[in-house]
């Protein structure tokens, strides 16, 4: 697909070539519906983080400002959203790695206790499978980043594998850091574990990490 449409910037182009007008339009609308659901969840979590620092600030206003900023950036063209996304991704990676490594360095020597298999929640297995599948759904976000046809053959396959390895490593370290400093009760009663971890490590100033 990348060789046939190397300059395309739309998912519909690829799907239309493969499935025709009707099926491709249905799939694109389903995809957009999924994106809206994800945007709602991410906006709600972001509003919860802002609420930790400004308790009286309405969540609906935070969500509205966030969506307005994202829409404005995307209306500016293709280059600005790409650069903004790259910058935010770099800050996220550096921040998570820094906090995780600092937390692991200052953690007690004993590893967290893993519950036995008999106590595992097997009813959550379908949810875990869906989350694992979602890791591979974002492939369409990288098939359109190449500037030349040769870039797809050279960069995209490696980028897919490297991104999955990086995600597993970064969030694995962060999850380990959380479990070595916080108990299950603390983790299950908060939607912002990163703030709880920062406060636990550095006190009130650690919340700003």
C-alpha positions in Angstrom: 0.0 0.0 0.0 2.8 2.4 0.9 4.4 1.8 -2.6 1.1 2.5 -4.4 0.3 5.6 -2.4 3.6 7.0 -1.0 2.3 10.5 -0.6 -1.2 9.8 0.8 -2.1 11.3 4.1 -5.4 9.6 4.7 -6.4 6.2 6.0 -9.4 6.1 3.6 -7.1 6.0 0.6 -5.6 2.7 1.6 -8.8 1.1 2.7 -10.7 2.2 -0.5 -8.1 0.6 -2.7 -8.4 -2.6 -0.8 -12.1 -2.9 0.0 -14.0 -0.4 -2.2 -16.2 2.6 -1.3 -18.8 1.1 1.0 -16.7 -1.1 3.2 -13.8 1.4 3.5 -16.2 4.1 4.5 -17.8 1.9 7.2 -14.3 0.9 8.6 -13.2 4.5 8.6 -16.3 5.6 10.6 -15.7 2.8 13.0 -12.1 3.8 13.4 -13.2 7.5 14.0 -15.7 6.3 16.6 -12.8 4.4 18.4 -10.6 7.5 18.2 -13.4 9.6 19.8 -13.7 7.1 22.6 -10.0 7.2 23.3 -9.9 11.0 23.1 -12.7 11.1 25.7 -10.8 8.8 28.1 -7.5 10.6 27.6 -9.1 14.0 28.1 -10.8 12.8 31.3 -7.5 11.5 32.7 -5.7 14.8 31.8 -8.5 16.7 33.5 -8.0 14.6 36.6 -4.3 15.4 36.6 -5.0 19.2 36.3 -7.5 18.8 39.2 -4.7 17.6 41.4 -3.1 21.0 41.2 -6.1 23.2 40.7 -9.0 21.6 42.6 -11.5 24.3 41.8 -10.9 24.2 38.1 -13.9 22.5 36.3 -13.1 19.3 34.5 -15.3 20.2 31.6 -13.4 23.4 31.0 -10.1 21.5 31.1 -11.3 19.0 28.5 -12.7 21.8 26.3 -9.4 23.7 26.4 -7.4 20.5 25.6 -9.6 19.6 22.7 -9.5 23.1 21.4 -5.7 23.2 21.5 -5.5 19.9 19.7 -7.9 20.9 17.0 -6.1 24.2 16.5 -2.7 22.5 16.2 -4.1 20.0 13.7 -5.7 22.8 11.6 -2.3 24.4 11.2 -1.2 21.7 8.7 0.8 18.5 8.7 4.2 19.7 9.9 3.2 21.4 13.2 1.2 18.4 14.6 4.0 16.0 13.7 6.6 18.2 15.5 4.4 18.7 18.5 3.7 15.0 18.8 7.4 14.2 18.5 8.3 16.8 21.2 5.6 15.5 23.6 6.6 11.9 23.0 10.3 12.7 23.8 9.3 14.6 27.0 7.1 11.6 28.0 9.8 9.1 27.4 12.5 11.1 29.2 10.2 11.9 32.1 9.0 8.3 32.6 12.5 6.9 32.4 13.9 9.4 34.8 11.2 8.9 37.4 11.2 5.1 37.0 15.0 4.8 37.3 15.1 7.2 40.3 12.3 5.2 42.0 14.0 1.9 41.4 17.3 3.2 42.7 15.7 4.4 45.9 13.4 1.4 46.3 13.8 -1.2 49.0 15.9 -4.2 48.0 13.0 -6.7 48.1 11.0 -7.2 45.0 7.2 -6.8 45.1 5.2 -9.8 46.0 3.5 -11.3 43.0 0.1 -13.0 43.9 -0.1 -16.7 43.1 -1.8 -17.8 39.9 -4.8 -19.1 41.8 -5.6 -15.5 42.8 -5.3 -14.1 39.3 -8.4 -12.5 37.8 -8.9 -14.7 34.8 -12.1 -12.9 34.0 -10.0 -9.9 32.9 -8.2 -12.0 30.3 -10.4 -10.7 27.4 -9.7 -7.1 28.5 -6.0 -7.8 28.5 -6.2 -9.4 25.0 -8.0 -6.3 23.7 -5.3 -4.0 25.2 -2.6 -6.1 23.6 -4.3 -6.0 20.2 -4.7 -2.2 20.5 -0.9 -2.0 20.6 -0.8 -3.0 17.0 -3.8 -0.9 15.9 -1.8 2.3 15.6 0.1 1.1 12.5 -1.8 3.6 10.3 -0.2 6.4 12.3 3.3 5.5 10.9 2.5 4.4 7.3 2.0 8.0 6.3 5.2 9.5 7.8 7.5 8.6 5.0 8.6 11.3 2.6 9.9 9.0 -0.1 8.8 5.5 -1.2 12.1 4.1 -0.1 11.5 5.4 3.4 8.7 3.0 3.9 10.7 -0.1 3.1 13.7 1.1 5.3 12.1 2.9 8.3 8.6 1.7 8.9 9.3 -2.0 9.7 12.1 -1.1 12.1 10.0 1.7 13.7 7.2 -0.7 14.4 9.4 -3.2 16.3 11.4 -0.5 18.1 8.3 1.3 19.3 6.9 -1.9 20.8 10.1 -2.7 22.5 10.4 0.8 23.9 6.8 0.8 25.1 7.3 -2.5 26.9 10.6 -1.4 28.5 9.5 2.1 29.6 6.1 1.1 31.0 7.5 -2.1 32.4 10.1 -0.1 34.4 7.4 2.3 35.5 5.0 -0.5 36.6 7.9 -2.1 38.6 8.7 1.3 40.2 5.0 1.7 41.2 4.8 -1.8 42.7 8.0 -1.4 44.7 6.9 1.9 46.4 3.1 1.7 46.5 0.8 -1.0 47.7 -2.3 -2.4 45.9 -4.7 -0.2 47.9 -2.9 3.0 46.8 -2.7 1.9 43.2 -6.4 0.8 43.0 -7.8 4.0 44.5 -6.2 6.5 42.2 -6.4 7.5 38.5 -3.1 9.3 38.7 -0.5 6.9 40.1 2.4 9.0 38.7 1.4 11.9 41.0 1.1 9.5 44.0 4.6 8.1 43.2 6.1 11.5 42.8 4.7 12.6 46.2 5.9 9.4 47.8 9.4 9.9 46.5 10.0 13.7 46.9 7.1 14.9 49.0 4.9 17.8 47.9 7.4 18.9 45.3 7.4 15.5 43.7 3.8 16.0 42.5 5.1 18.3 39.8 7.2 15.5 38.2 
